[in-house]
Amino acid sequence: MQANIDGKLNYIGQSNGVVYIEIEGDKKRYSFIPIEVQGSRYFAYFAHVGDRIIKTPQSNTLTLLKGQNVYRYLIDEIR
């Protein structure tokens, strides 16, 4: 879980429970399986291009910022 992600979503897709994202200004495509935490909604249907994503190195938590609202997801692995 070494990935450091902080930026706006430029692309989001999903297949068989795996979510694929690209961040503005980052050429890498990340893939992960999100687990909803504390009332968060299914990531692939809830997150949109332009929303901000934050994930720090060594953390298993991905944060989705939609306007003033904060949603957290546990991730088993990010590639």
PEHU-V604807 format. One record per run of one state. SS is the DSSP state (@ for helix, = for strand, . for the rest). FROM is the first residue (numbers start at 1). TO is the last residue. If there is no record, write none. Layout:
ss = <SS	SS>
from = <FROM	FROM>
to = <TO	TO>
//
This chain:
ss = <.	=	.	=	.	=	.	@	.	=	.	=	.	=	.>
from = <1	5	16	18	24	29	37	43	47	52	56	61	67	69	79>
to = <4	15	17	23	28	36	42	46	51	55	60	66	68	78	79>
//
